Every structure is written in C-alpha cells, then in structure tokens.
Amino acid sequence: MSGHGFHVHGPHDHELEHATQHGGDGFTSRVAVLTAVLSTVGAIFGFLGGHAQNAALMYKNEAAIQKTSASNSWNYYQGKSNKQNLAELAVTLTSGADKEAYKQAVERYKQEKEAIKKEAEALEEKAREADHLSEHEMHLHERWAMATTLLQIAIGLSAITLLSRKKWMLWSVYVASGLGLIAGAVGALGA
C-alpha cells in the first residue's frame, strides 16, 4: 500500500535505503560483498557435501545387494555340498551301476560347487569394493560438511562485524573463511 502514503520498512530495507541515500561506507560494502561471496561458496560446498553423502549411500546400498547375492550363492554352494555328501554316502552303501552313477554325481557336484564358489567370491569382492567407495565418499562428505560449517561461521562473524562495526573482528572472518576454503580444497582433492 505504499502508493497510498503508508509504507512499512523492514530493518534490512531501512539500512539499504540509508546506505543508498548517504553513500554508505567502504567497510560496510566490502563486508557485505565478502558475505555474499562466502554464502555462494558455502552453497556450492553444501551441494557437493550432499552429493558425496548420496554417493556414499548409493555405494552402501550396492554393497548390501552384493552381500545378499553372495550369501545366496554360498547357500546354493552349501546345498550342492549336501547333495555331494549324500552321493558320497551312497557310493559307500551301493554297488554296481548305482555306485558308478553316484561317483559321477559326486564329480558333477564338485565341478558345480567350484563355479558357484568363484561366483560367490566375486560377489564378495564387489561388496568390498562398494563398501570402500562408500567409506571414501563419506570421508569426502565430512570434508565438505566441515568446509560448509566453517563458511557459515564466517558469515555469522561477518554479520557480527557489521553490527558491531569493529574492524578488528574482520580478522576472525578471514580466519574462518580461510579454514573453510582449505577444508573445501581438501574435499575437492578427494583427500
């Protein structure tokens, strides 16, 4: 309703209007730009941290699927072992053509078990690889989260600096920003 002579300003609007009308000062402008840059970089770090966390969850899920498949293969292997054991028992209890048939069954089960064992071991290896990738991505997520947190602290300190107008506090903003950027660089390098 500002067209009818009634207009409500928020505190931020008032400060912007005041700075525009009176030219503002360099300190306020520099800290405001620094805060905007830190917010942008922090948003990027937050996105990368979320991406790393999602990747970690995806790899962890893949590991669980491979472990389940490996377990199923080992169960199948155990079933073949049971059949082999019964065939071996039948070899000792029978004679003639039946005995020969059970000997052939024992050999067949041994061959089948070997193929199943290789498949189960391959699935276990895939599960270990997926677990390793998940751990790596979680490590990256922790780095991105640390970087984001440090930049958020720097943004909070810059607000305190602006409100208190204490120029010496700007050093705390620089320190927190620097640490956040270092943590972000470590995350970017995949360390």
Phi, psi and omega in degrees: 000025183293341178288345182253020176089001181240121183217131180252125178259139169277164181302320180293317178300319181297316181294320178296316179297318180297315180295323180292316183289326185255009177084346180064183175233160183297322181300310180300316181296316180297316180293323178295317178294317178301317179298318179295318179295315179298321178297318180294312179296319178299321178296320178295315178298320178298318177298314180295324176295318177296320178297315179297320179295318178297319178296319178299317179294321179296314179295323178296320177296317178299319178299318179296319179297315181294323177295321178295316178297319178296318178298318177299318179296319179294324176296319177296319177301316180296321177298318177294323178297318178298317179295321178297316179298319178294321178294321177296321176295319180295327178298320181284337184265347184244176177215166175075219184295324179297319180298316180296321179296319179290326175298317178296322178296319179301314180296319179299315179297322178299315179294316179298320180295323181297317178294319179295320180298316179298319179296315180296318179294322177295320178294321177296322178294319177298321178296318178297318179297316180296320176298318179297315178297321178297316179297320178298314180295323177294323177298316177297318179302318180297321178295314180295321179295320178296316180298315180297316180297316179296322177290325176295321176297317179298321178295317177298318178294326178292326176295317178296321179299315179295318182292320182275342181059028178266108183293331180295335179291343179299332178296324177294326176295315180298318180295311180297321178295315179300314179297320178296318179292324176295314178298322177295320178295320177297319177295320180295327179281352178078019182279000000 
